[in-house]
Amino acid sequence: MEKYTEKIINEIKKIPEETAPEFYRKIRLIRTELLIESKKRKHRGSLRGIWKGIRIGDELIEEAKRSLFAFEAAGKYGKRK
């Protein structure tokens, strides 16, 4: 890790002072986004809560899953057409 930290610091030292504020904002945004991504849940919750009390059959829910999450559905439901 130190190897990359040193490389990053060396690159930062090469940034002209007049562009430093904009660079700082971008670095902060990237760091913040990385933290948010790492804190996201690993497992997606149920789709049932989306429809708030509307009665929808399991068949429609499964179709919605295939439609919305095609990358997961390919393994479970076969290849998409």
N, C-alpha and C positions, 0 to 999 in steps of 0.2 A: 504494500500500500504506500509506503514511503516513497518508493520509486515514482509512482504516478503523482503523488502530492508534490514532489520536487519538480517534476516536469510541468505541472500546472502552474506552480509558483514562478518558474522561469519564464513561461509564456506570458503570464500576467505582467511581469516586470518589463516586457517588451512593448506593452500597450502604451500609446501616447497619452499623456495626462489629460488632454482635452477630450478624449473619447472614454476616459475611465468611468464617468458617471453612468453613461449609457451601458457600458460593459457590465458594471456592477448590477444594474437593474436586471439585465439579462441573466447573469449568473444566479442572482437571488431567485428569479423566476424558475429557472431550471432546477435549482436545489429544492425549492418549495414543491414543485411538481413531482420531483422524484420522491420526496417524503410522502406526499399524498398517495402516489401510486403504491408505495410499499405498505401503506396502512390500509389500503382497500381490502375488502374481504376476498378471500381466495375462492369462496364458493358462492355462486349466485343464488339468491333466494327464489322462492316460488313465484310464478307469474299470476297466481290466483288473486293476489292483492290488487292487481291493476284494475280489475273490473268492479271493485267495491260493491258487492252484494248482488250484482246482476247474475242471473243464473245462466251459466255457460257449461256445457258438457265437457267431459274430459277429452273427447275427440277434437273439439275446437281448440282446447288448450294445447294439445299435442301438435296440432297443425301450426299454431302460433309459435311454438318453440322451434319447429322446423323452419319456419319463415324467418324468425328473428335471429336465431342462432345456428345458421347453416353450417358453420365450421364445426360445431359440436354434433349437429344432426347427421353429418356425413358419416360419422362413425357408428352412430346408433341406428339410423334409419336407412343407411345405404347412401349412395351418391345421389346428389341433386341433379335434376334434369335442367 
